[in-house]
Amino acid sequence: MIKIEDIHKSFGRTKVLNGVSLEVKQGELVALVGGSGSGKSVLLKHIAGLLRPDSGFIYINGTEITGLNKRQLELVRKEFGFLFQGGALFDSLTLFENVAFPLTEKLRLPKEEVTQRVLHYLDLVGLSGSEEKYPSQVSGGMIKRAALARSLITEPKIMLFDEPTTGLDPQMSLSILNLIRSVHDRLNLTGIIVTHAIPSVFKFTNRILMIYEGRIYFDGSPEEFKRSEEPIIRRFLGEEVLD
């Protein structure tokens, strides 16, 4: 579903991606980890077509996207859902209106279908009964749940989660990861989670990718990652557990 070949990206004199290559198969849920500033979010934005690489190739379901124009790229992006760090909800809209936004702005579906679909996805993330509340009236965990519902409302084939547990306490972080795993299993999504939620994320993914010095330094199972004797991985795990 996702294939990346030798991606390079610099911002000014700063080299962020230095030959990243990876593949994610259909239905996989993969964790992308690494230190702060290692390029995790930058890589995610390349996969979504929000950034173009300096060189290299990105294939989404067989389509190479780095050379597409804006209209062609929009067609590919219809298969994506993107969950941002802060949720990125509109403060002036209710949770219902926030979740409905992609349907009313992009798909222009009949009102009855919009209502039915929004209520279904709010229920899916455990927010039934909260649809008329505003973001300022709910907790950070509820904002993340509403943002997840909004990202799922267009029924994407690929979900990209950029630090979905940032700013949440450990219990709520666990709840959000549980929800992501449940939604993934129910909808058979292909997903990549960029996260610092170590070691919690080990329970929810089948595969760990670690980015280091602009490359994929590790690609394997959570158990292989935890058992690794590589000093860079041991140091990373120690720092993350202490955090």
ABEGO torsion letter per residue (X at the ends): XBBBBGBBBBBEABBABBGBBBBBBBGBBBBBBEBBGAGAAAAAAAAAGABBBABEBBBBGGBBAAABBAAAAAAAAAABBBBBAAGGBBAABBAAAAAAAAAAAAAGBBAAAAAAAAAAAAAAAGABGAAABBAAABBAAAAAAAAAAAAAAAGBABBBBBGAABGBBAAAAAAAAAAAAAAAAAAGBBBBBBBABOAAAAAABABBBBBBGGBBABBBBAAAAAABABAAAAAAAAAAAAX
